[in-house]
Amino acid sequence: MDKTITRADLTEALYEKVGLSRNESADLVESIINHVSDALVDGEHVKIASFGTFLVRDKAKRIGRNPKTGEEHEIPPRRVLVFRASQVLKQALVEDWKGGPLEAYIEAGDNDE
């Protein structure tokens, strides 16, 4: 469950499931990642159906505080990357948890009635 999927994993999946050569698979993965990255740098939204949307938000400058000293300082404006999961992905995550610790907790609460 703690596995991180890498470019090599995506390349291998393309090789096994689509039948492209390893070099072609690696080139395709790189091309997709470059295309998505370029679009985000240009400020475009990237929507992948049944997965989610990547978008860049511009945050204005604001005043922040050091929690230890309470000293105020200005946080400069910046751009941040945001990911919003699609309803399909959210539902898949919920379905994956059914029967897991969250479901057991919810069912335990229902038995108190």
C-alpha positions as CSV (number, residue, x, y, z in Angstrom):
1,M,0.0,0.0,0.0
2,D,3.0,2.3,0.5
3,K,4.2,1.8,-3.0
4,T,5.1,4.9,-5.1
5,I,4.4,4.5,-8.9
6,T,7.4,5.8,-10.9
7,R,8.0,6.6,-14.5
8,A,9.6,3.2,-14.9
9,D,6.4,1.6,-13.5
10,L,4.3,3.4,-16.1
11,T,6.7,2.5,-18.8
12,E,6.5,-1.2,-17.8
13,A,2.7,-1.1,-17.7
14,L,2.6,0.3,-21.2
15,Y,5.1,-2.3,-22.4
16,E,3.0,-5.2,-20.8
17,K,-0.5,-4.1,-21.6
18,V,-0.3,-2.2,-24.8
19,G,2.5,-4.1,-26.4
20,L,4.8,-1.2,-27.2
21,S,8.6,-1.7,-27.0
22,R,10.2,-0.5,-23.8
23,N,11.8,2.4,-25.6
24,E,8.5,3.4,-27.2
25,S,6.8,3.1,-23.9
26,A,9.4,5.3,-22.2
27,D,9.1,7.9,-24.9
28,L,5.3,7.9,-24.6
29,V,5.4,8.4,-20.8
30,E,8.0,11.2,-21.2
31,S,5.9,12.9,-23.9
32,I,2.7,12.8,-21.7
33,I,4.5,14.1,-18.6
34,N,6.2,16.9,-20.7
35,H,2.9,17.8,-22.3
36,V,1.1,18.0,-18.9
37,S,3.9,19.9,-17.3
38,D,4.1,22.4,-20.1
39,A,0.4,23.0,-20.0
40,L,0.5,23.6,-16.2
41,V,3.5,26.0,-16.5
42,D,1.5,27.9,-19.1
43,G,-1.4,28.2,-16.6
44,E,-3.7,25.8,-18.3
45,H,-6.0,23.3,-16.6
46,V,-5.3,19.6,-17.3
47,K,-8.4,17.5,-17.1
48,I,-8.1,13.7,-17.3
49,A,-11.6,12.1,-17.4
50,S,-12.4,9.7,-14.6
51,F,-9.2,10.8,-12.8
52,G,-9.2,14.5,-12.0
53,T,-8.1,18.0,-12.8
54,F,-4.7,19.6,-12.3
55,L,-4.8,23.4,-12.1
56,V,-2.5,26.2,-11.1
57,R,-3.7,28.9,-8.7
58,D,-2.2,32.3,-8.2
59,K,-2.0,33.2,-4.5
60,A,-1.8,36.8,-3.5
61,K,0.8,38.1,-1.0
62,R,-0.3,38.0,2.6
63,I,0.9,38.7,6.1
64,G,2.0,35.6,8.0
65,R,3.2,35.1,11.6
66,N,6.0,33.1,13.0
67,P,4.1,30.8,15.4
68,K,6.9,30.8,18.0
69,T,7.6,34.5,18.2
70,G,4.4,36.0,16.8
71,E,6.5,38.2,14.5
72,E,4.7,39.2,11.3
73,H,6.3,38.9,7.9
74,E,5.1,39.2,4.3
75,I,4.6,36.0,2.4
76,P,5.2,36.8,-1.3
77,P,2.7,36.0,-4.1
78,R,3.2,32.5,-5.6
79,R,1.7,29.9,-7.9
80,V,0.5,26.6,-6.4
81,L,-0.5,23.3,-8.1
82,V,-3.9,22.0,-7.1
83,F,-5.4,18.5,-7.9
84,R,-9.1,17.9,-7.7
85,A,-10.1,14.2,-7.9
86,S,-13.0,13.3,-10.1
87,Q,-16.2,11.9,-8.7
88,V,-15.3,8.6,-10.3
89,L,-11.9,8.5,-8.5
90,K,-13.5,9.6,-5.2
91,Q,-16.1,6.9,-5.4
92,A,-13.4,4.3,-6.2
93,L,-11.5,5.4,-3.1
94,V,-14.6,5.1,-1.0
95,E,-15.4,1.6,-2.4
96,D,-11.8,0.5,-1.7
97,W,-12.3,1.4,2.0
98,K,-15.6,-0.5,2.4
99,G,-15.1,-3.2,4.9
100,G,-11.9,-1.5,6.1
101,P,-11.3,0.4,9.4
102,L,-13.5,3.4,8.4
103,E,-16.5,1.2,7.5
104,A,-16.1,-0.7,10.8
105,Y,-16.0,2.5,12.7
106,I,-19.2,3.8,11.0
107,E,-21.0,0.5,11.6
108,A,-20.0,0.5,15.3
109,G,-21.6,4.0,15.6
110,D,-24.8,2.7,14.0
111,N,-25.1,-0.1,16.5
112,D,-25.4,2.4,19.4
113,E,-29.0,3.3,18.4
